[in-house]
Amino acid sequence: MSYWFRNDSRLPQERLAAASYVIVGMITLLLLGFWKLQVIDSDKYGVMAERNRVRSIPIIAPRGRMLDRDGRVLVDNYPSFSVLLLRDDMPAVEKNLPAIADGLGLQLDDLKEQLANTGALPKFQPIVIKPEATPGDVAFIESHRADIPLLEMLMVHRRRYLPGGFMAHASGYVGEVSEKQIEDSNGKLRPGDFAGKSGLERQYNDLLVGTDGMRRVIVNSIGKEVGRLSQQEAIPGKQIQLTIDYDLQKVAEEALAGKKGAIVALDPRSGEVLAFASQPAADPNDFAVRISKEDWQRLNTDPDRPLLNRATQAQLAPGSVFKIVMATAMLEEKVPPESFTAFCPGYATFYGRMFKCHIFGKGGHGVVDLHRAIIHSCDVFFYNVGQRLGIDRISKFAKMLGLGSKTGIDLPSEETGLVPSEEWVQRVFHRKWYPGETISVSIGQGAVTATPLQLAYMIGGIASGGDFKQPHFIKDAQNAGNRHVELAENTIEKVTQGMYGVVNEGGTAGALRLEGIEFCGKTGTAQVIGAEAKERFGRGKSEFKNNAWFVGYAPRRDPEIVVSVLVEEGGHGNLAAAPPARDIIKAYYDKKQKKGRGQTTVDYQPYKMDSDGGNAVAENGKAPVKPGQAVAKVEPASTKKAQP
Amino acid sequence: MNEATTTRDYDWWLLAIIAAICALGVVEIYSATHGSMLAGMHTKQVRWLVIGFVLMFVLSRFDYHVIMDQAPILYIVGIGALTAVLLVGHTRFGAKRWIPVLGEFLQVSELVKLIIIIVLARFFAEVRTDELSLQDLIKAGLLVGIPLVLILKQPDLGTALVLMPMLIVGAFLAGLQWKHAAVVVLIGLLMLPVGWHFLKPYQKERVTSFLHPEDDAKGSGYQVLQSKIAVGSGGFWGKGFGNGSQNQLGYIPVRYSDFIMSAWAEEQGFKGVLLALGLYMALLLRLVQNAQRAKDRAGMFLVMGVTAALGFHVLVNVAMVIGAMPVTGIPLPLMSYGGSATLFVFLAIGLVMNVRLRRFVN
């Protein structure tokens, strides 16, 4: 060993002591650092640790189902997953956005736009970026939990409606709540929540929505749930039983397939709505997830107006159906007296202008009294009645019988129609009423308009002896509004006899007789638009085909069912609108008979547009109903299972 | 040489302190990993501790003068190993640091730290003047500079940095002149921008995220934030063994290794930190005491080289855990899980024992 170290024992004791002080100082400084974090700022970090650990995940309450009057499910739910984007960490979100868009099959630009639009919301609030996750999306989220810990899945319940727009205008649809709805809800609704947007979904939204629950879970650093702290269960929404009869609804939908129009069937004894169809209709299943801007635009600009609920919102000239108002007014006012007759050569002249009867060109009705005038819908007779009554009395009775105001049905956005009067033209047009206008109104033309629902309500009320029951969809409605109109027995008898004659005495709907059923009704054929306007628009005549009306009911007095049918541009009421009414009334009686024999329902088949009846979907040039949608099952609710 | 050393001459206080720190480490490794896929890590750590303990005793039996005698050869071996690891080393976590030994991967740079301690001690022991000349200072700098550059190449900034306090403490004790120190510090400051240029992107990111933690929420800034949350939420009394949510749910990064102090602080609170840092202070002061009682300058330099390395490890690691220093990947001696690092500490302690055993000789 080379003695390079030479036993040199001179140690720098001072500098070694200094090293000791440095060590003590260093440890002291470190301890001060810990003291700051663990004692001074401990609460702050405690909160942060808790926020790390605990995540609140809403449990979405399913909406209440809608059942028909026999307990069959009309509107149901199915479970689905929404993809949530957590936005606490915006830089990470921005960094991973392309990967997320790619993984979930979303457009990056759409995603960016959505993110920009929700920028004002609190950062801790996740946003729904994909409402319906596919199995592939679920796999993507699960496999990228570690490197993209920004995605979360939320179990939600989606609405399932019967396919093809079945009953769509009654049921309405749900959609993501708007900013305004969130504001109006007093904090009950959050972005991404669903609420009824139209129809019964909107009307009974408060009943149908449940109360969402909340699950507080412990998550680890990669967002995986490892434990549960507490769980507040969701309270499901209330199930509502409707007055709709699926069997009648099906007949109505099939009758309207491929047409523009509406059918309303009421039970005038209670006001219950038995069938309620309006077509064309958009399939609300398409809205149940999220409708694209383009699709929404297309629905809004579609010239056939599929979003218009024709049963309560189509305000059209009632045509000859209005003659029932005229007949009632004449009998009540005795102006002209009941014995009044008129001679119909096919036209009449008032105030220097010729008014045609619908028979014009094919001769005339000859001498007609009230009964024959109703049966054959003679315009000339009612021109004369109208001239004698005057517009004020006509409008008084029209309003009394339910026109010009809402029936009060439990659907949002019902329209009132219009009953013109001298006061009305003065107020709206600042001019005097022209006597010639009264002549037009007398046959349901001119300014008078009504909705299909109003006409069913009116005819039902008159035939029920003046008892007007407020139409409604809820089976056990407690306080449906009732209105009694004092009508003379003679009036009711004469008017209903007239309507009986329309079907059974060779009247305008004489081809539709039903054996053993007192099927009554009134046809109507209304010009869509005046002759002058027609020329002004300069379009082909076919664009303005007449609207066909028929309001039928049975039996003649105190009816059990009244059906109002509108077929827009359908031509004559007796040809286009009366057959569906007859089919529905026949289906009603068939079912009643079978019930009497102990069978609860008629042969019940799930409604499928593409297998039975007219293939409405294909006819409209749209894609056929997808198999997944077509198999939507309609089953009796478990609580009300039919026992054969 | 007198070989008549007895077991009585071992520093039993030092061993007791080391045993206590190791115990804290094993307990916390168990707590941090028992519920995860890493379960069983604490038994592996105990195995490393036992091996380290044996190596420590073996190393203490050879006279340190004999070991220091071989300093030039050790230095060449060290440089060779660092070169070899760069050429054929095993890449893990994006860096070439490992060579396979006995079925495990050993970090060559840990061994090199030990070698540099010995080489520097030998170098400074041979400096006879009371004041360190500039010439000798530059020589010492070069001696450290070559392995430092090689380690930086791996890249392993943390280990490279550990070489610096060894040099500084050695030079200080060898009579570093204040004017030289001032010049070196000045040059160092001027070189900072150049050094920045040579940093790897991830190293730059760590430094920037240390300076601006709010800009980097999920990178190393996130790690430090989670560590601070763990420490702070532990409070004075701690959340209790196995109850730290930051620890158990994996919010603390590498909670069984580099950030084990964070896990310990969360579960044991400030009182636990007081115990742990108290033990480290006792360890370091005990080492200085051993240096003060060394038989000769060579032994003193050897012990203080170890003290500088361990003290730097403790400072940088613990300061990182509380967000007072950037993330450098330096483990906490004796507590962090890790084979190479544990063996390095025990071998270093072995050198200290070696010096102590021979303090009364001659």
Interface residues (C-beta under 8 A of the other chain):
Chain A: M1 S2 W4 F5 N7 D8 S9 R10 L11 P12 Q13 R15 L16 A17 A19 S20 I23 V24 M26 I27 L30 L31 G33 F34 W35 L37 Q38 V39 D41 S42 K44 Y45 G46 M48 A49 E50 N52 R53 D89 P91 A92 I218 V219 N220 S221 I222 V226
Chain B: H65 V66 M68 D69 R122 A125 E126 R128 D130 V169 F172 L173 A174 G175 D215 A217 K218 Q226 K228 I229 A230 V231 G232 S233 G234 G235 F236 S245 Q246 L249 G250 Y251 A265 G269 F270 V273 L274 L277 G278 Y280 M281 L284 L285 V288 A291 Q292 A294 K295 D296 R297 A298 M300 M304 T307 G311 V314 L315 V318 A319 I322 A324 N362
